[in-house]
Amino acid sequence: MRQHERGGKLNRYTQIIERIFLARHTPGAREVSFDREDLVSAAQALGVSLPKNIGDVVYTFRYRSALPEAIRALAPEGTSWIIRPAGRGRYRFVASEVALITPSEAMVETKLPDATPGVIARYALSDEQALLARIRYNRLVDIFTGVTCYSLQSHLRTTVPGLGQVETDEVYVGVDRRGVQYVFPVQAKGGRDRVSIVQIEQDAAMCAAKFPLLVRRPIAAQFMEADLIDLFDFEDGDDGIALVSEKHYRLVPPDEVTDADLEAYRLRQP
């Protein structure tokens, strides 16, 4: 898509989402509900076109672009607006203290010998697919969590009570040395997309509904550079989903993992 086309689409989406929010927001509100029909009504009132996939308007402001300033300015102090699902075709703006999960620039890197087959690295079709492939072939979920893991399903799309349809990029299951079994839903982001707390919450809810006997640990993955992967894992906390840890893994040819690197890794705190 050419730059002016992207800008035109975003401008239309901005007008639509801003009209919906401002029409429904009340002073001091921490939640603002709307549904798919509101998207259609707002577009008609503004005289602008909607995409065939109406949900792309919501997706854009969840993961790709900031909400309009007119909306951001009305967030209660110390919060940002996120858009959560509220059932089939229903959504709500929620004032949240955590909105986007962003990589730490100060995090130390760990070099790993890159085990990605050359033919896979060459023909991966998108940032997301390339990232999922590198995670899978390098067993990064195992390394990151310390649990022996297996890919159960890619692009799991299912319906969760109270949320509606959710989609998870990949689901791993695993077992540790004590026999405890886990489920690790993975959200992978590349390019302009960003990791949203909404997707992590949805993954946790999906696991609770579909895998109630397994320990659930949602994982987010982000390309920082072509060979540098940032991984986050989360668990249920007292105030909702909480970030547990973050690691940066640099995939390199085997001979670039030096003796000095190995000595430094031995001295690191676990």
N, C-alpha and C positions, 0 to 999 in steps of 0.2 A: 504494500500500500504506500503510495507516495505521501510525502510530508504534508502537503496541503489537504489531502484527503483525510489523513489522521487528525489534523487540526480541526477540520470541519466536523468530523464525527464527534470528537471530544467536545466541541462547542455545543452541538446539539444535545449530547448527553448531559452536559453541564446545565443547560437551560431546563431540561426535563427534571433532573434530580433536585435542582434548586427550587423549582416551582412546587414540587410535591412536598419537600421538607418545610418550606416557609408557610405553605397553606395549612399544615397540620401541627406545626410546632406551637407550643404555649410557653410563656415565660417560666423558667425554672425547670422545665421538663427534662428528664433524663432518658426518656424513651419516646420515639415517634414511629408509629406503625403505618404501613402502607402495603398495597398488593399490586399484582401485575396489571390489573385494570387501571390503577392510578397512573401507571406509566403510559398506557394508551391514551387516557383522558388528557394527561398533561401534554403529550405530543400533539394531539388534535387541537387543543386550545392554543398552543404556540404556533401551529402551522408548520411543524417540522416532522421529518420522517423517522420512523423507528426501524431498527434492523429486523430481519426475519426472526432472529433469535433475540426476543425482547430482553431476556435475562442478561444480555451482554452489557446493558446499561448498568445493572447492579454489579456485575463482575468487574467492570472497568474501575469502579470506585472502591471496590473491595481490595483489589490486588495490583492495579496498574497505575492509577492516577489519584492525586489528592482530591478530596472533596472540595467544592467551591468555597472560596473565602467567606461568602455569606453564610454558609452552613458552619464552617469551622469556628467562626466568631461567636456562635451561640452555644458552644460546648461549655459546660460548667468548668470552673477553674480546676486545673490539674488533670483534665480528661480530654479525650478526643472521641469523635463519633466513629463507631464502626457499624457495619450493616450485618445483622444476624438474620438467619432464616427463622421464620416463625410458623412453619407449616407449608403445605403445598401452595406455591404461588403467593406466599405471604412473607413479608420482611419487616424488620424494625431497626431503626437507628437506635443505638445504645451508647450512652456516654461511658467510656471505658478508660481506666488508667493505663491499660496496655492495648495498643492497637496493632502496630507492626513489629515484627521480630527482625532486628537489623544486626548484621555481623559486627563483632567487636574488632576494631582496627588494631587493638593492642594484643590480641591473642597470639600466643606462640604457635608456630607451625610444627607439624610432625611430617617428616618425609616418609613416604611408603613406596616400595617398588611397584611400578604401574603394571598390573596384570591384565589390563584391557586388551583383548585381541586386536591386532592392528586393523583387521578388516571391519570390526565393529566400530572402532574409533573413526575410521574413514567414512563410513556410510551412515552414521547416526544422523537422523533427519532434522532434529531440533535440539535446542538447548536442553529442554526438559528430558527428552529421550536420551540424549548423550549423558546427562547427569545420572539418570536411573541406571543406564548401562554400566557406567563407571562404578557406581555404588555396588551393583550386583557382582561384577566380575572381580572387584577388589575386596569383596566381603567387608565393606566398610561398616555395615550395620553390626556384624559380629565384633569387629575390632572396637567400635565405638561403645557398644553396650557391654562387652564381655560375655555375651550369650551366644551360643551356637544357633544360627538363624537360617531359615529357608524361605525363599520367596513363595508365597501362597497364591497371590493373584495380582495382576497389574490392572490398573484403571477399574477398580471396583466401584460400581455405581449401584447404589441401593437406597431404600427409603428408611428413614429413621423416625420413629414416633415423635411428634412435636416439632420436627425440623423439616420434614419433607425429603426430597431427594438430595443425597450427598454423593460426592465422588472423591475417592482416595487414589493417589497416583500409584501406589504399590503397598501391598500388605505382606509383612513377614511374620512368621511364627517362629518361636524358638524355645529352647530348654536350657537351663543352667545346670551346674554340677550337682545341685541338690534335687534336681528333678522338677523344679518350678517351671511352669510353662508361661510364655509371654506372647503378646501380640503387639507388633510394631507397625502402625500405619505410617507411611512416609509421604510427605508432601515435598515435591521437588520444584524448585524455581530457578529459572534462568532468564537471561535477557532483561526486559523491563519489569517483569512480574516480581512482586514482593511477598514475603511470607506474612500472612495475616493471622492474628490470634483467632479469628473466626474459623479458619480451616482447621486449626489445631483443636478447637472446641468441638467442631463437627466430627473430627476423627475420633476423639475420645468418646463422644456420644455413640458413634457407630460401633465402636468396640464394645462398649457397655451393653448395647442391644444385641449384637451378633456373636460376641465372644465373652459372655458374662463370667466364665470360670477362669479366664486367663488374666494375668497381670497386664494392664495396658500401659504402654509408654509411647505416646506419639513422638514422631521424629520429623524435623524439618531439615531440608537440604538446600543449599544455595551455592551456585557457582560464584566465586569471587573473581577468579581468573580462569583461563582455559584448563589449568591443571590444579587449581586450588579450590577445595571443596570445604564448605562450612557446614557442620552438622550441629543441631540442637536437639536435646530431648527434654520432654515435659512429663509431669505427673500431676495427679489431682492434689491440690493444696487446700488449705482452710478457706481461701477466698477464690477458689476456682482453679483453673489450670495454671501451673507454675513452672517456670524454666528451671531445669535441674543442672544442666551442664552444656557447654559449647566447646567444640574442638575444630581445629583447622588442619586438614590433611592435604599435603602437597604430593601429587603423584609424579614420580620421576623415574627415569631409567635406573635399573638396579645398581649400576656402578656409581650413581650420584648419592647414594646413601653411604656416607663416609664412616670411617672408624670413629672420628670425633663426634659425629651425629649419634652413633650407637652408644658411646660413652655418656653423652649428655642425656639420652633417653633413660639410661639405667639410673641416673642420679635424680631424675624428676620424681616429684611426689605423685602417687597414683591418683 
